[in-house]
Amino acid sequence: MGIRITGIDVPFGGISWEYTETEKQAIQKLFFFLESKRLLTNPIEMEIKQWCIESALEIKRRLVDTLSECDFSKDTIGCIRSMIGACNDFLDRLDTVKETGIIFKNEKGDWANSAFSSAMKQFRNVFRENINLLSSVYGITFTKTIPTEY
């Protein structure tokens, strides 16, 4: 944990400060959050489009908030921005999915709706790649597995 000086009082003296999180701590908190997101880590047999939209929006908000927590390196900012972009792409691609109810997996284990399948694969692939990069840079283990879908 670091300390950032936020002000100095003169002539009588006095310093005000706030504690800041290190980059590693901020990424660890982000990982804890992402590990809890079923959209990323649970290869369930069915999904509901609206719930996926809400989850992607929540993930995107957390990613944006994380960017403002620390002065991250250029590479870390790039990883987080890539995940934000994946959220935006996922949400855009879900607009083409016409089902409003449950979207099931077929007997081959792929999503029955091809537009949803493609959107989910791309979304999870981007997150998997960037989480792996952040994990290796910061030496933090992402304890859940993001499914590889075919």
N, C-alpha and C positions, 0 to 999 in steps of 0.2 A: 504494500500500500504506500502511495506517495503522498506528499503534502504539497498543495499549491497555494502560494501566498496570493491572497485576493485584495489586500490593502494594507497600507502603512499610514498610521496616524502621526502627524507632527503638529505642534511642537512638543507635546507631552509624551509622545511615544505610544506605541502599541501596534501590534501586527494582527491582522485577521487572516485566517486560512481555512481551507477545507481539504478533507482527505479525498484523494482520487484513487480510482482503481487502476491497477496495472492492466496492460493489454491482455495478458494471459488470464487474469481473473475475469475480465469482460468476456473473453471468448469461452471460458469455462461456463459462465452463466448462460451464454447463448447456447452452448451444447446441451446443458441441462434442459433448457426450454425446448430445443428441437427434438431431443430424445423423447419428450412427452407427446409429440405431435403424431397422432395415428396416421395422418395423411402421408407422412414420410416413412414411418417405421413399421407399420402394421400391414402385412400383406393379406388383408381381409378379403373375403370372397364377394363382397358387395360394397358399394358406396352410394351415397346420395349426393347428387350434384351440388345442392345448396350448402350442405355441410362442408364439402370440399372448398367451395368458394369462401365460406366464412373462415375456415382454417388457413387457407392461403393468404387471406387478408391479415389475419392475426400474425402469421409468420412474417409477412412483409413489414408490418408495423414494428415488430420486435427487431428485425434487422436494421431498420432505419434508426430506431432508438439506440441500438448498439453502436452504430457509427458515431453517434454524438457523445458517447461515454469517454472515449480516449482519443489521443492523437495516434492513430494506427499507422503502420507502415503502408506504403503505396501498394504492396502486394496484398496485404490483408484487406485494405479498402477495395481492391479489385475483386477479391473473393466474395466479399459481402455484397458488393454491387452486382456481381454475377448472379448471386442467389436472389436478390431483389428483382433483377431482370427475369429470372426464371418464374418468379411469382407472377409478374406482369404477363409474361407469355402464357403461362398456365391459365390465368383468368381470361385472357383474350381467346384462347383456344376452347375454353369451356363454353363460350358463346355459341359455338357451332354444334354443341351437344344438345339434341332436342329433348331427350328424356328429362322428365322432371321428377321422377320417382327413383327407384332403386336401379342401379346399374350393376349387373351381375358379371361374374367371370364365366367364361364358357368351359367346356369339358377339357380344353387344352391348357387352361389356367391363365388365359389372356382375357382382357376385358371384352365383353360382347359388343360394345360400342367402339368402333375403330377410332373415332375422333377422340373419345375419352382415353382410350388406350394409348394413343400417340402422345396426348398431352401429359398423361401420368408418367409415361416412360421418360420423356424429355425432362420434366420437372424433377423427378427423382435422380436422374443421371447427373444433372447440373449440381444438385445438392450433394450427392455422393462424392463427386470429384472435388468440390470446394471444401467439403468437410474433411476429406482425406488430406488435402493440402494444408488446411489450418491445423489439423491434428499433428502433422509432421513438423510444421514450423514451431508450434507452441508446446509440443510434447504432451498433448492432452489426448486421452482416449475417448472416442465417441463410442459409448457402450452398446448402443443399439445398432442393428444392421438395417441399412436401407436396401430393400429388396431389389434385385436385378430382375427386371421383367423383360420377357422376350416377345 
